[in-house]
Amino acid sequence: MSSLTPIDNKRRQVKRCVISLLSLALTLSTAAEAGPREQAKRIHDRIAGVPPSEAVLNDMASDITSGDPIAAAYTAMENKNFYDVTLKNMVAPWTNEAQSLFVPLNDYTATVVGMIRDEEVLGIDFREVLYGNHLYVGKSSLGAPAYSLANNAHYEFLEIQGASLKDDLVHTTQALPADATAGVMTTRAAAKAFFSGGTNRAMFRFTLMNHLCNDLEQVKDITRSPDRIRQDVSRSPGGDSRIFLNNCVGCHSGMDPMAQAFAYYEYEYDMDADPDGENGVLLYNAEGMTDPDTGTRVQGKYHINSTTFEYGYVTPDDHWDNYWRAGQNSLLGWDGSLSGSGQGAKSMGMELAHSEAFAQCQVKNVFRTVCLRSPINSADRNQISTMVSSFKASGYKMKRVFAESAAYCMGE
């Protein structure tokens, strides 16, 4: 039993509190007075996740001393861990519905990492992540199994062998007709996560979340026309049409006309023998092909549950329209040089990627990755705005966003 009196315990608690406050004050003082070497180390830690070598630290500190922390940040990005760890960890949650970081390397992640690595040498505009014909695979000299739309063996081999995403990836094009490619949306990993089962609406929703930083609830607008909502959506859920008119229509009226762009895609797998779809394959109904369930190129999933509301929209092709160009979601900043409608996933991906919301989302994603927090005050929000402008001016180069985020947070 303790012999301390209540007063002694109180004094001990006060003492601990004072020590904690002094420690916090010392930490804040140290951060506020951080010199070039401390700032250089912080930039390197945030970008690469590992301490710099003495030579690199000196080089970065010299840049900071001369007033160029951006150059210091670019030096930090030469470390392979920027690609193997920082970028990989930022992208991995985008590749699955659970938004888990702990997933195997796949073609979605590798392609985003490769695009950022090669943005200067190949002149890649990061907006192409949603519509370009890009794919990154391992060097043939590594001896990996061939890339396939039917399995992830190629990337699992690279991961097991410890291949470097900085040094061992090479650029190629996707294994689909060129006009059917739509950046990461038409990678096998994305198909496995978002085209498997369901109605292909998941691909639209998670692309919206990951690349425009908005979920459906945030863009719900009940003022848009419901004329393109498919037959599988009840107009009277639970026998109450008000639920449809005040809730369901808010998401489906905008989503369904856009998700129609994916009408020719499917992820096929044996649900009994392979319930997780690990051995499934990405399929695309090219011109001249006919789906047995629809009699057109449209995948059968677009006509499922057709008796739920038989007067609903019957998808005839992959034509899409953006109903959100009018109404409250015009604030997402759609590109006035685009028409707001088209055929297929490639042009729909361009519609999303050329929005103001896309640019802001990429900057916020990087800011959180580098600064280890979301923007929290007016200074942070002003910095985000500045970086969005810089991102655009750079030709949508992501490394610039990483550099500016690291420079902004180097004193924290």
Secondary structure, DSSP 8 states (H G I E B T S, - for coil): -----HHHHHHHHHHHHHHHHHHHHHHHHHHHT--HHHHHHHHHHHHHSS---HHHHHHHHHHHHTT-HHHHHHHHTTSTHIIIIIIHHHHGGGGSTT--S-----HHHHHHHHHHHTTTTTT--GGGGGT---EEEE-GGG------TT--HHHHHHHHTT--TTTSEEEE--SS-GGG--GGGGSHHHHHHHTBSS-SHHHHHHHHHHHHS--HHHH--TTS--TT-BTTS-SSGGG-HHHIIIIIHHHHHHHHHHHGGGTTEEEE--TTT-TT-TT-EEEE--TT---TTTSSSS-GGGGTTTTSSTTSB---SSEEE-GGGSSGGGGGT--TTS-SEEEHHHHHHHHHHTSHHHHHHHHHHHHHHHHSS---SHHHHHHHHHHHHHHHHTTS-HHHHHHHHHHHTTT-
